Every structure is written in C-alpha cells, then in structure tokens.
C-alpha cells in the first residue's frame, strides 16, 4: 500500500510533508492546487502524516470513503498531470478570490 493526499490539501499545499519525506515522493508545482504522492516511489514509512497540518495524508486503506478518488488522482498525476488537475478542479471548483 501507499499513502495518499486527499481533499484538505487543496489550496493549502503546506510542504511540511515534503520536508520529512525520505524518498522525495511528494511533489506539486506552483500550478497545482495540491500536493501528490507518487505511489511507485512511496515506501510506506508514514513520516509525512503527522507533519500535515490539515490531516490530508492517509494510508491508502485508511483513506476516508468520500476521498476514494484521490487514490487514483495521486497516481494519475505522475502519468498525466493535466488530467489529475482537471479532476481536482471538478471535485473542488476553484473559488474566485474577492476583488
């Protein structure tokens, strides 16, 4: 199994998890609304869980049921980032900032 980043990371992208990951499998570019865990590179150590201030990271088997799509979205990001971004936008539409 792997760890998965879920919905509460969207538009937060606190990088505390990135700083503690021993294999650098958590990434997200400036254009991404969330961070993603590469399931191929993740070693299931769990080091990223506690530093996350928004409780967005779960072991795949413990991911809340309402976030089940994020398992596939995290994986998809490393094959087709644009498709993953589109899915995030569909699940959690971007709210325009007030003028």
The first five atom37 places (N, CA, C, CB, O) and aatype in JSON, in Angstrom:
{
  "aatype": [20, 20, 20, 20, 20, 20, 20, 20, 20, 20, 20, 20, 20, 20, 20, 20, 20, 20, 20, 20, 20, 20, 20, 20, 20, 20, 20, 20, 20, 20, 20, 20, 20, 20, 20, 20, 20, 20, 20, 20, 20, 20, 20, 20, 20, 20, 20, 20, 20, 20, 20, 20, 20, 20, 20, 20, 20, 20, 20, 20, 20, 20, 20, 20, 20, 20, 20, 20, 20, 20, 20, 20, 20, 20, 20, 20, 20, 20, 20, 20, 20, 20, 20, 20, 20, 20, 20, 20, 20, 20, 20, 20, 20, 20, 20, 20, 20, 20, 20],
  "atom_mask": [
    [1, 1, 1, 1, 1],
    [1, 1, 1, 1, 1],
    [1, 1, 1, 1, 1],
    [1, 1, 1, 1, 1],
    [1, 1, 1, 1, 1],
    [1, 1, 1, 1, 1],
    [1, 1, 1, 1, 1],
    [1, 1, 1, 1, 1],
    [1, 1, 1, 1, 1],
    [1, 1, 1, 1, 1],
    [1, 1, 1, 1, 1],
    [1, 1, 1, 1, 1],
    [1, 1, 1, 1, 1],
    [1, 1, 1, 1, 1],
    [1, 1, 1, 1, 1],
    [1, 1, 1, 1, 1],
    [1, 1, 1, 1, 1],
    [1, 1, 1, 1, 1],
    [1, 1, 1, 1, 1],
    [1, 1, 1, 1, 1],
    [1, 1, 1, 1, 1],
    [1, 1, 1, 1, 1],
    [1, 1, 1, 1, 1],
    [1, 1, 1, 1, 1],
    [1, 1, 1, 1, 1],
    [1, 1, 1, 1, 1],
    [1, 1, 1, 1, 1],
    [1, 1, 1, 1, 1],
    [1, 1, 1, 1, 1],
    [1, 1, 1, 1, 1],
    [1, 1, 1, 1, 1],
    [1, 1, 1, 1, 1],
    [1, 1, 1, 1, 1],
    [1, 1, 1, 1, 1],
    [1, 1, 1, 1, 1],
    [1, 1, 1, 1, 1],
    [1, 1, 1, 1, 1],
    [1, 1, 1, 1, 1],
    [1, 1, 1, 1, 1],
    [1, 1, 1, 1, 1],
    [1, 1, 1, 1, 1],
    [1, 1, 1, 1, 1],
    [1, 1, 1, 1, 1],
    [1, 1, 1, 1, 1],
    [1, 1, 1, 1, 1],
    [1, 1, 1, 1, 1],
    [1, 1, 1, 1, 1],
    [1, 1, 1, 1, 1],
    [1, 1, 1, 1, 1],
    [1, 1, 1, 1, 1],
    [1, 1, 1, 1, 1],
    [1, 1, 1, 1, 1],
    [1, 1, 1, 1, 1],
    [1, 1, 1, 1, 1],
    [1, 1, 1, 1, 1],
    [1, 1, 1, 1, 1],
    [1, 1, 1, 1, 1],
    [1, 1, 1, 1, 1],
    [1, 1, 1, 1, 1],
    [1, 1, 1, 1, 1],
    [1, 1, 1, 1, 1],
    [1, 1, 1, 1, 1],
    [1, 1, 1, 1, 1],
    [1, 1, 1, 1, 1],
    [1, 1, 1, 1, 1],
    [1, 1, 1, 1, 1],
    [1, 1, 1, 1, 1],
    [1, 1, 1, 1, 1],
    [1, 1, 1, 1, 1],
    [1, 1, 1, 1, 1],
    [1, 1, 1, 1, 1],
    [1, 1, 1, 1, 1],
    [1, 1, 1, 1, 1],
    [1, 1, 1, 1, 1],
    [1, 1, 1, 1, 1],
    [1, 1, 1, 1, 1],
    [1, 1, 1, 1, 1],
    [1, 1, 1, 1, 1],
    [1, 1, 1, 1, 1],
    [1, 1, 1, 1, 1],
    [1, 1, 1, 1, 1],
    [1, 1, 1, 1, 1],
    [1, 1, 1, 1, 1],
    [1, 1, 1, 1, 1],
    [1, 1, 1, 1, 1],
    [1, 1, 1, 1, 1],
    [1, 1, 1, 1, 1],
    [1, 1, 1, 1, 1],
    [1, 1, 1, 1, 1],
    [1, 1, 1, 1, 1],
    [1, 1, 1, 1, 1],
    [1, 1, 1, 1, 1],
    [1, 1, 1, 1, 1],
    [1, 1, 1, 1, 1],
    [1, 1, 1, 1, 1],
    [1, 1, 1, 1, 1],
    [1, 1, 1, 1, 1],
    [1, 1, 1, 1, 1],
    [1, 1, 1, 1, 1]
  ],
  "atom_positions": [
    [[0.83, -1.2, 0.0], [0.0, 0.0, 0.0], [0.87, 1.25, 0.0], [-0.94, 0.0, 1.21], [2.08, 1.19, 0.2]],
    [[0.21, 2.37, -0.22], [0.9, 3.65, -0.28], [0.12, 4.67, 0.53], [1.06, 4.12, -1.74], [-0.97, 4.39, 1.02]],
    [[0.68, 5.83, 0.67], [-0.02, 6.94, 1.3], [-0.63, 7.81, 0.21], [0.93, 7.77, 2.22], [-0.13, 7.87, -0.91]],
    [[-1.72, 8.47, 0.56], [-2.49, 9.27, -0.4], [-2.78, 10.64, 0.22], [-3.83, 8.55, -0.8], [-3.08, 10.75, 1.4]],
    [[-2.67, 11.67, -0.61], [-3.03, 13.01, -0.17], [-4.44, 13.29, -0.65], [-2.02, 14.08, -0.69], [-4.74, 13.11, -1.83]],
    [[-5.3, 13.74, 0.26], [-6.7, 13.96, -0.05], [-7.1, 15.42, -0.11], [-7.54, 13.28, 0.95], [-6.27, 16.33, -0.17]],
    [[-8.39, 15.61, -0.09], [-9.06, 16.88, -0.36], [-8.59, 18.07, 0.47], [-10.49, 16.71, -0.16], [-8.5, 19.18, -0.05]],
    [[-8.29, 17.87, 1.73], [-7.97, 19.03, 2.58], [-6.64, 19.7, 2.22], [-7.94, 18.62, 4.03], [-6.32, 20.76, 2.76]],
    [[-5.87, 19.1, 1.34], [-4.63, 19.73, 0.87], [-4.92, 20.77, -0.22], [-3.66, 18.65, 0.32], [-4.11, 21.67, -0.45]],
    [[-6.06, 20.66, -0.86], [-6.38, 21.57, -1.97], [-6.34, 23.02, -1.5], [-7.75, 21.24, -2.56], [-6.97, 23.39, -0.51]],
    [[-5.6, 23.82, -2.23], [-5.42, 25.25, -1.99], [-4.71, 25.57, -0.67], [-6.75, 25.94, -2.01], [-4.73, 26.72, -0.22]],
    [[-4.08, 24.56, -0.05], [-3.28, 24.78, 1.16], [-1.81, 24.54, 0.8], [-3.75, 23.83, 2.33], [-0.98, 25.43, 0.95]],
    [[-1.52, 23.34, 0.35], [-0.18, 22.94, -0.09], [0.92, 23.28, 0.92], [0.13, 23.6, -1.39], [1.99, 23.75, 0.53]],
    [[0.67, 23.05, 2.19], [1.71, 23.18, 3.2], [2.75, 22.1, 2.89], [1.14, 23.05, 4.67], [2.39, 20.94, 2.72]],
    [[3.99, 22.45, 2.82], [5.01, 21.5, 2.38], [5.77, 20.84, 3.52], [5.99, 22.18, 1.48], [6.89, 20.37, 3.34]],
    [[5.17, 20.8, 4.7], [5.81, 20.12, 5.84], [6.06, 18.65, 5.52], [4.94, 20.24, 7.1], [7.07, 18.08, 5.93]],
    [[5.14, 18.05, 4.78], [5.27, 16.63, 4.42], [6.45, 16.41, 3.47], [3.98, 16.12, 3.78], [7.15, 15.4, 3.56]],
    [[6.66, 17.35, 2.56], [7.75, 17.25, 1.59], [9.09, 17.26, 2.33], [7.69, 18.4, 0.56], [10.0, 16.51, 1.98]],
    [[9.19, 18.1, 3.33], [10.45, 18.26, 4.07], [10.87, 16.99, 4.82], [10.33, 19.39, 5.05], [12.06, 16.77, 5.03]],
    [[9.91, 16.16, 5.22], [10.25, 14.97, 6.0], [10.27, 13.67, 5.18], [9.27, 14.82, 7.13], [10.68, 12.63, 5.7]],
    [[9.85, 13.72, 3.95], [9.81, 12.5, 3.12], [11.23, 12.04, 2.79], [9.0, 12.75, 1.81], [11.98, 12.78, 2.15]],
    [[11.59, 10.83, 3.21], [12.96, 10.36, 2.98], [13.26, 9.98, 1.53], [13.24, 9.19, 3.85], [14.43, 9.82, 1.17]],
    [[12.23, 9.83, 0.7], [12.46, 9.43, -0.7], [11.98, 10.47, -1.7], [11.77, 8.11, -0.98], [11.95, 10.2, -2.9]],
    [[11.6, 11.64, -1.23], [11.17, 12.73, -2.11], [10.07, 12.31, -3.09], [12.35, 13.27, -2.88], [10.15, 12.61, -4.28]],
    [[9.06, 11.61, -2.58], [7.98, 11.15, -3.47], [6.77, 12.06, -3.45], [7.57, 9.75, -3.08], [5.76, 11.76, -4.1]],
    [[6.83, 13.16, -2.72], [5.71, 14.11, -2.64], [6.08, 15.35, -3.44], [5.36, 14.48, -1.15], [7.09, 16.0, -3.17]],
    [[5.25, 15.66, -4.44], [5.55, 16.83, -5.26], [4.29, 17.62, -5.57], [6.24, 16.41, -6.56], [3.17, 17.16, -5.35]],
    [[4.51, 18.78, -6.07], [3.44, 19.65, -6.54], [4.08, 20.92, -7.07], [2.41, 19.97, -5.42], [4.89, 21.54, -6.39]],
    [[3.72, 21.3, -8.26], [4.28, 22.51, -8.85], [3.45, 23.72, -8.45], [4.36, 22.39, -10.4], [2.4, 23.57, -7.82]],
    [[3.92, 24.9, -8.81], [3.19, 26.12, -8.49], [1.79, 26.12, -9.08], [3.95, 27.33, -8.98], [0.86, 26.68, -8.5]],
    [[1.62, 25.49, -10.24], [0.31, 25.48, -10.89], [-0.65, 24.44, -10.31], [0.49, 25.22, -12.37], [-1.83, 24.43, -10.65]],
    [[-0.16, 23.57, -9.45], [-1.0, 22.56, -8.82], [-1.7, 23.14, -7.6], [-0.17, 21.33, -8.41], [-1.14, 23.98, -6.89]],
    [[-2.92, 22.7, -7.38], [-3.7, 23.17, -6.23], [-3.47, 22.31, -4.99], [-5.18, 23.18, -6.56], [-3.9, 22.67, -3.9]],
    [[-2.79, 21.19, -5.16], [-2.49, 20.3, -4.04], [-1.17, 19.59, -4.31], [-3.63, 19.27, -3.83], [-0.59, 19.72, -5.39]],
    [[-0.7, 18.86, -3.33], [0.48, 18.03, -3.48], [0.05, 16.61, -3.8], [1.36, 18.08, -2.21], [-1.09, 16.23, -3.54]],
    [[0.96, 15.82, -4.35], [0.66, 14.45, -4.75], [1.77, 13.52, -4.3], [0.47, 14.36, -6.28], [2.94, 13.9, -4.28]],
    [[1.38, 12.3, -3.94], [2.36, 11.27, -3.55], [2.47, 10.27, -4.68], [1.94, 10.57, -2.21], [1.48, 9.72, -5.15]],
    [[3.71, 10.03, -5.11], [3.96, 9.05, -6.15], [3.86, 7.66, -5.53], [5.37, 9.27, -6.82], [4.69, 7.31, -4.68]],
    [[2.86, 6.85, -5.92], [2.67, 5.54, -5.28], [3.77, 4.54, -5.61], [1.35, 4.98, -5.69], [3.94, 3.55, -4.89]],
    [[4.5, 4.77, -6.67], [5.59, 3.86, -7.04], [6.81, 4.11, -6.16], [5.96, 4.03, -8.53], [7.53, 3.18, -5.79]],
    [[7.04, 5.37, -5.82], [8.21, 5.73, -5.02], [7.97, 5.72, -3.51], [8.69, 7.09, -5.43], [8.93, 5.61, -2.74]],
    [[6.72, 5.83, -3.08], [6.39, 5.85, -1.66], [6.82, 4.54, -1.0], [4.88, 6.1, -1.44], [6.53, 3.46, -1.5]],
    [[7.52, 4.65, 0.13], [7.99, 3.45, 0.84], [7.12, 3.13, 2.05], [9.45, 3.64, 1.28], [7.49, 2.3, 2.88]],
    [[5.97, 3.77, 2.15], [5.01, 3.5, 3.21], [5.57, 3.71, 4.62], [4.52, 2.09, 3.09], [5.21, 2.98, 5.55]],
    [[6.42, 4.7, 4.78], [7.03, 4.92, 6.09], [6.12, 5.73, 7.02], [8.36, 5.64, 5.93], [6.24, 5.63, 8.24]],
    [[5.22, 6.54, 6.44], [4.3, 7.32, 7.25], [4.88, 8.59, 7.83], [3.78, 6.49, 8.33], [4.21, 9.27, 8.61]],
    [[6.11, 8.93, 7.48], [6.75, 10.13, 8.03], [5.98, 11.41, 7.68], [8.17, 10.24, 7.53], [6.08, 12.4, 8.4]],
    [[5.24, 11.39, 6.61], [4.53, 12.57, 6.12], [3.22, 12.85, 6.85], [4.26, 12.43, 4.66], [2.69, 13.96, 6.77]],
    [[2.69, 11.88, 7.54], [1.34, 12.0, 8.13], [1.28, 13.05, 9.24], [0.9, 10.66, 8.68], [0.48, 13.99, 9.14]],
    [[2.07, 12.92, 10.25], [1.98, 13.84, 11.4], [2.31, 15.3, 11.08], [2.9, 13.37, 12.47], [1.67, 16.19, 11.64]],
    [[3.27, 15.59, 10.22], [3.57, 17.0, 9.93], [2.46, 17.73, 9.16], [4.84, 17.09, 9.14], [2.45, 18.96, 9.13]],
    [[1.55, 17.02, 8.53], [0.49, 17.65, 7.73], [-0.49, 18.39, 8.65], [-0.26, 16.58, 6.88], [-1.16, 17.76, 9.46]],
    [[-0.57, 19.72, 8.52], [-1.42, 20.5, 9.42], [-2.91, 20.4, 9.12], [-1.02, 21.92, 9.36], [-3.73, 20.86, 9.91]],
    [[-3.27, 19.81, 7.98], [-4.69, 19.74, 7.61], [-5.2, 18.29, 7.51], [-4.91, 20.44, 6.27], [-6.26, 18.04, 6.94]],
    [[-4.45, 17.36, 8.07], [-4.84, 15.94, 8.08], [-5.27, 15.44, 6.71], [-5.97, 15.72, 9.07], [-6.34, 14.84, 6.56]],
    [[-4.44, 15.71, 5.7], [-4.77, 15.33, 4.34], [-4.14, 14.01, 3.91], [-4.34, 16.4, 3.4], [-4.49, 13.49, 2.85]],
    [[-3.23, 13.45, 4.71], [-2.48, 12.27, 4.28], [-2.9, 11.04, 5.07], [-0.96, 12.51, 4.44], [-2.92, 11.04, 6.3]],
    [[-3.26, 10.0, 4.31], [-3.72, 8.75, 4.91], [-3.07, 7.57, 4.2], [-5.26, 8.63, 4.84], [-2.72, 7.65, 3.02]],
    [[-2.91, 6.47, 4.93], [-2.57, 5.21, 4.28], [-3.74, 4.89, 3.37], [-2.28, 4.05, 5.33], [-4.89, 5.13, 3.72]],
    [[-3.45, 4.35, 2.22], [-4.5, 4.09, 1.22], [-5.7, 3.36, 1.82], [-3.93, 3.28, 0.06], [-6.84, 3.69, 1.51]],
    [[-5.45, 2.38, 2.65], [-6.54, 1.59, 3.22], [-7.33, 2.35, 4.28], [-5.99, 0.32, 3.82], [-8.43, 1.93, 4.64]],
    [[-6.8, 3.46, 4.78], [-7.48, 4.26, 5.8], [-8.1, 5.55, 5.26], [-6.51, 4.6, 6.9], [-8.69, 6.32, 6.01]],
    [[-7.96, 5.77, 3.97], [-8.49, 6.97, 3.35], [-10.0, 7.04, 3.55], [-8.13, 7.01, 1.84], [-10.69, 6.06, 3.29]],
    [[-10.53, 8.18, 3.99], [-11.99, 8.29, 4.15], [-12.71, 7.93, 2.85], [-12.38, 9.72, 4.6], [-12.25, 8.26, 1.76]],
    [[-13.82, 7.26, 2.97], [-14.56, 6.77, 1.8], [-14.9, 7.88, 0.81], [-15.84, 6.09, 2.25], [-14.86, 7.67, -0.4]],
    [[-15.22, 9.06, 1.33], [-15.59, 10.16, 0.43], [-14.39, 10.69, -0.36], [-16.22, 11.29, 1.24], [-14.58, 11.51, -1.27]],
    [[-13.2, 10.26, -0.04], [-11.99, 10.68, -0.76], [-11.42, 9.58, -1.64], [-10.94, 11.14, 0.23], [-10.28, 9.69, -2.1]],
    [[-12.17, 8.52, -1.89], [-11.62, 7.37, -2.61], [-11.0, 7.74, -3.96], [-12.7, 6.35, -2.83], [-10.06, 7.09, -4.4]],
    [[-11.52, 8.77, -4.62], [-10.99, 9.18, -5.93], [-9.57, 9.71, -5.85], [-11.88, 10.24, -6.54], [-8.85, 9.69, -6.85]],
    [[-9.16, 10.18, -4.69], [-7.83, 10.76, -4.57], [-6.71, 9.72, -4.69], [-7.7, 11.48, -3.27], [-5.58, 10.07, -5.0]],
    [[-7.02, 8.46, -4.44], [-6.02, 7.41, -4.66], [-5.63, 7.4, -6.13], [-6.57, 6.02, -4.22], [-4.44, 7.4, -6.46]],
    [[-6.61, 7.38, -6.99], [-6.35, 7.37, -8.42], [-5.77, 8.71, -8.9], [-7.63, 7.05, -9.19], [-4.9, 8.73, -9.77]],
    [[-6.26, 9.81, -8.34], [-5.76, 11.13, -8.75], [-4.28, 11.27, -8.42], [-6.57, 12.25, -8.06], [-3.51, 11.77, -9.24]],
    [[-3.86, 10.84, -7.22], [-2.44, 10.9, -6.87], [-1.6, 10.11, -7.86], [-2.22, 10.37, -5.44], [-0.56, 10.58, -8.31]],
    [[-2.04, 8.92, -8.21], [-1.32, 8.08, -9.16], [-1.34, 8.69, -10.56], [-1.92, 6.68, -9.18], [-0.32, 8.72, -11.25]],
    [[-2.5, 9.17, -10.97], [-2.66, 9.73, -12.31], [-1.75, 10.94, -12.53], [-4.12, 10.14, -12.53], [-1.26, 11.16, -13.64]],
    [[-1.52, 11.71, -11.48], [-0.69, 12.9, -11.61], [0.68, 12.58, -12.21], [-0.51, 13.55, -10.24], [1.22, 13.4, -12.96]],
    [[1.24, 11.44, -11.9], [2.57, 11.09, -12.36], [2.58, 10.53, -13.78], [3.19, 10.1, -11.41], [3.65, 10.3, -14.34]],
    [[1.4, 10.3, -14.35], [1.28, 9.87, -15.74], [0.73, 10.98, -16.62], [0.39, 8.64, -15.83], [1.15, 11.14, -17.76]],
    [[-0.22, 11.75, -16.07], [-0.9, 12.79, -16.83], [-1.31, 13.92, -15.87], [-2.16, 12.21, -17.59], [-2.46, 13.97, -15.42]],
    [[-0.38, 14.82, -15.56], [-0.66, 15.87, -14.58], [-1.88, 16.72, -14.93], [0.53, 16.76, -14.45], [-2.65, 17.09, -14.04]],
    [[-2.07, 17.03, -16.19], [-3.22, 17.86, -16.58], [-4.54, 17.18, -16.27], [-3.14, 18.19, -18.07], [-5.48, 17.82, -15.81]],
    [[-4.62, 15.89, -16.51], [-5.84, 15.14, -16.21], [-6.1, 15.13, -14.71], [-5.73, 13.69, -16.74], [-7.25, 15.28, -14.28]],
    [[-5.06, 14.95, -13.92], [-5.21, 14.96, -12.46], [-5.68, 16.34, -11.99], [-3.88, 14.57, -11.76], [-6.56, 16.44, -11.14]],
    [[-5.09, 17.4, -12.54], [-5.51, 18.76, -12.17], [-6.97, 18.99, -12.52], [-4.62, 19.8, -12.88], [-7.71, 19.6, -11.75]],
    [[-7.39, 18.51, -13.67], [-8.79, 18.67, -14.09], [-9.74, 17.95, -13.15], [-8.99, 18.14, -15.52], [-10.81, 18.46, -12.83]],
    [[-9.34, 16.78, -12.7], [-10.18, 16.03, -11.76], [-10.28, 16.74, -10.42], [-9.63, 14.62, -11.55], [-11.35, 16.77, -9.81]],
    [[-9.18, 17.32, -9.96], [-9.22, 18.08, -8.71], [-10.16, 19.27, -8.88], [-7.79, 18.55, -8.31], [-10.98, 19.54, -8.0]],
    [[-10.04, 19.97, -9.99], [-10.91, 21.12, -10.24], [-12.39, 20.72, -10.31], [-10.5, 21.81, -11.54], [-13.25, 21.47, -9.86]],
    [[-12.67, 19.55, -10.86], [-14.05, 19.08, -10.94], [-14.59, 18.72, -9.55], [-14.15, 17.86, -11.87], [-15.76, 18.97, -9.26]],
    [[-13.75, 18.13, -8.72], [-14.18, 17.74, -7.37], [-14.3, 18.94, -6.44], [-13.21, 16.74, -6.79], [-15.17, 18.98, -5.58]],
    [[-13.42, 19.91, -6.61], [-13.36, 21.07, -5.73], [-13.12, 22.31, -6.61], [-12.23, 20.9, -4.63], [-11.98, 22.76, -6.76]],
    [[-14.2, 22.85, -7.18], [-14.04, 24.0, -8.08], [-13.31, 25.16, -7.4], [-15.38, 24.47, -8.58], [-13.5, 25.43, -6.22]],
    [[-12.5, 25.82, -8.18], [-11.74, 26.98, -7.71], [-12.7, 28.13, -7.43], [-10.66, 27.4, -8.76], [-13.51, 28.51, -8.27]],
    [[-12.59, 28.68, -6.25], [-13.42, 29.81, -5.86], [-12.65, 31.08, -6.2], [-13.81, 29.75, -4.33], [-11.54, 31.27, -5.71]],
    [[-13.23, 31.95, -7.03], [-12.51, 33.18, -7.35], [-12.28, 34.04, -6.12], [-13.28, 33.99, -8.4], [-13.15, 34.14, -5.25]],
    [[-11.11, 34.65, -6.04], [-10.83, 35.5, -4.89], [-11.59, 36.82, -5.03], [-9.3, 35.74, -4.75], [-11.77, 37.33, -6.14]],
    [[-12.02, 37.38, -3.91], [-12.76, 38.64, -3.96], [-11.89, 39.77, -4.51], [-13.29, 39.01, -2.56], [-10.68, 39.81, -4.29]],
    [[-12.53, 40.66, -5.21], [-11.79, 41.76, -5.85], [-11.37, 42.81, -4.86], [-12.62, 42.39, -6.93], [-10.74, 43.8, -5.24]]
  ]
}
